[in-house]
Amino acid sequence: MMSTLERIGIVPVVVLDDPDAGPDLAAALAAGGIGCAEITLRTPAGIPAIARISAADPGFLVGAGTVLEPRQVDEVADAGARFVVSPGLDPEIVERALARGLEVLPGVATASEVQRALRLGLDRVKFFPAEVLGGRAAIEALSGPFPGMRFLPSGGVTAANAADYLATPAVFAVSGSWMVPRSDVAAGDWAAIEQLSVDTVRAAAVPR
């Protein structure tokens, strides 16, 4: 699954208010060349949206974001999520995700957290909030003592800087929400999201 995320190169971070919009959103992203999404648990629609997307298109790689508690790992796994993303490094969430057969991308911000992630058996993590922490330069600095770790920068990643991040060998994909504006999702403007996805893939020079 991680190789698929790496091939896609872009992980949209989606906030949904209506779970029924999930399948249409996934279809628009896929049509634009992005076959994955992180559906956040910031709203009550998150888990049912994951279930609807998973049922509608098993080939679409759907994950759960903003996972803050171990019990949520079970809930999203039962809904059909393939990966779990957290803003921070919680060993209980990591261990529960691995026990459920899910890939897990905990957020890290320091060398100490990267080291803890390694001890938990991980070789890929989310770097968050990327721009605030120093962006590409910070990732390159961390990759020195941790050459086996790959990063998913998130937080401040945009259409304008995604390609720069992806040019960093230690970066396996980037994460952001610019191709899924909440206003377009709420309006059901799937054509706009598809076009934003096409533009994102082209600008970031990510293979489709």
C-alpha positions in Angstrom: 0.0 0.0 0.0 2.8 2.4 0.8 4.3 1.8 -2.7 0.9 2.8 -4.1 0.9 6.0 -2.1 4.4 6.7 -3.2 3.5 6.2 -6.9 0.5 8.5 -6.6 2.7 11.0 -4.6 -0.2 13.2 -3.4 -2.5 12.4 -0.4 -5.5 14.8 -0.4 -6.7 15.7 3.2 -10.5 15.8 3.1 -13.0 17.2 5.5 -16.5 16.0 4.8 -19.8 17.2 6.2 -22.0 14.7 4.3 -20.9 11.1 4.1 -22.9 10.5 1.0 -20.5 12.9 -0.9 -17.7 10.4 -0.3 -18.0 8.2 -3.4 -18.5 11.2 -5.8 -15.4 12.9 -4.2 -13.3 9.8 -4.6 -14.4 9.5 -8.3 -13.5 13.1 -9.0 -10.1 12.7 -7.4 -9.4 9.4 -9.3 -10.6 11.0 -12.6 -8.0 13.7 -12.0 -5.2 11.3 -11.4 -5.2 11.0 -7.6 -6.4 7.5 -6.5 -6.2 8.0 -2.8 -7.5 10.3 0.0 -7.2 10.8 3.8 -10.7 11.3 5.1 -10.3 13.1 8.4 -12.3 12.4 11.6 -12.8 16.0 12.3 -16.5 15.7 11.6 -19.0 12.9 12.4 -19.2 12.2 8.6 -15.7 10.9 8.5 -16.2 7.2 9.4 -19.4 6.7 7.4 -17.8 8.4 4.4 -14.8 6.0 4.6 -17.3 3.1 4.5 -19.2 4.5 1.5 -16.0 5.1 -0.5 -14.6 1.7 0.3 -17.8 0.0 -0.8 -18.2 2.1 -3.9 -14.7 1.7 -5.2 -12.4 -0.9 -3.6 -9.6 0.2 -5.8 -9.5 3.7 -4.4 -7.0 3.9 -1.5 -9.0 5.4 1.3 -7.4 6.2 4.7 -8.5 7.9 8.0 -6.9 11.1 9.2 -6.9 12.9 12.6 -7.0 9.6 14.4 -6.5 10.5 18.0 -7.5 7.4 20.0 -6.8 3.7 19.7 -10.6 2.9 19.6 -10.8 5.0 16.4 -8.4 2.6 14.7 -10.9 -0.2 15.1 -13.7 2.0 13.9 -12.0 3.0 10.7 -10.6 -0.4 10.1 -14.1 -1.8 10.3 -15.3 0.9 7.9 -12.7 -0.1 5.3 -9.8 2.3 5.8 -6.5 1.0 4.4 -4.2 3.4 6.3 -4.3 5.6 9.4 -2.8 9.1 9.8 -2.3 10.9 13.2 -1.1 14.4 13.9 1.3 13.1 16.6 3.1 9.9 17.6 1.0 7.8 19.9 2.5 4.3 20.4 -0.9 2.8 21.3 -2.4 4.0 18.0 0.6 2.7 16.1 0.4 -0.7 17.7 -3.3 -1.0 17.3 -3.1 -0.1 13.6 -0.4 -2.6 13.0 -2.4 -5.2 14.8 -5.3 -4.5 12.6 -3.2 -4.8 9.4 -3.3 -1.1 8.6 -0.4 1.1 7.5 0.1 3.9 9.9 1.6 7.4 9.5 2.0 9.1 12.8 3.0 12.7 12.9 6.5 13.7 14.0 8.1 17.0 14.6 11.5 16.2 16.2 14.4 13.8 16.0 13.3 12.2 19.2 9.9 11.3 17.7 11.5 10.0 14.6 13.7 7.8 16.7 10.6 6.5 18.6 8.9 5.8 15.4 11.9 3.7 14.3 11.7 1.7 17.5 8.1 1.0 16.8 9.1 -0.6 13.5 8.1 2.2 11.2 10.0 3.5 8.2 7.5 6.1 7.0 6.0 9.0 9.1 4.1 12.2 8.6 6.1 15.4 9.1 3.7 17.9 10.6 3.3 20.9 10.5 5.9 20.9 7.7 6.3 24.5 6.8 6.3 25.7 10.4 9.0 23.2 11.2 11.3 24.3 8.4 10.0 22.5 5.4 12.2 20.7 3.0 15.4 21.8 4.8 14.2 20.3 8.0 13.4 17.0 6.3 16.8 16.9 4.7 18.4 17.5 8.0 16.5 14.7 9.7 17.3 12.3 6.9 21.0 12.6 7.8 20.8 10.6 11.1 17.8 8.6 9.9 18.6 7.6 6.3 16.0 4.8 6.3 13.1 7.0 7.2 10.7 8.5 4.6 8.5 11.5 5.2 5.0 12.7 4.3 5.1 16.5 4.7 1.8 18.0 5.7 0.8 21.4 6.9 1.6 24.3 4.6 2.2 22.1 1.6 0.6 23.8 -1.5 0.4 23.5 -5.2 3.3 26.0 -5.4 5.7 24.0 -3.2 4.6 20.4 -3.6 7.1 19.7 -6.4 10.0 21.0 -4.3 9.0 18.6 -1.5 8.7 15.7 -3.9 12.2 16.4 -5.3 13.6 15.5 -1.8 14.7 11.9 -1.8 13.5 11.4 1.8 9.9 12.5 0.8 7.7 9.7 -0.5 4.5 11.8 -0.9 3.0 15.1 0.1 -0.2 15.8 1.9 -2.6 18.7 1.6 -6.1 20.0 1.0 -5.7 22.5 -1.8 -7.3 20.2 -4.4 -10.3 19.5 -2.3 -11.6 22.9 -1.1 -14.3 22.4 1.5 -16.6 24.8 -0.3 -16.4 22.8 -3.6 -17.0 19.6 -1.7 -20.0 21.1 0.0 -21.3 22.4 -3.3 -20.8 19.1 -5.0 -18.6 20.7 -7.7 -16.9 17.5 -8.7 -15.8 18.9 -12.0 -13.8 21.6 -10.2 -12.2 19.1 -7.9 -11.3 16.9 -10.9 -9.7 19.8 -12.6 -7.8 20.9 -9.5 -6.5 17.3 -9.2 -5.4 17.3 -12.8 -3.6 20.6 -12.2 -2.0 19.3 -9.0 -0.6 16.2 -10.7 0.8 18.2 -13.6 2.3 20.9 -11.4 3.9 18.4 -9.0 5.1 16.2 -11.9 3.7 13.1 -10.3 3.1 10.1 -12.5 -0.6 9.4 -13.0 
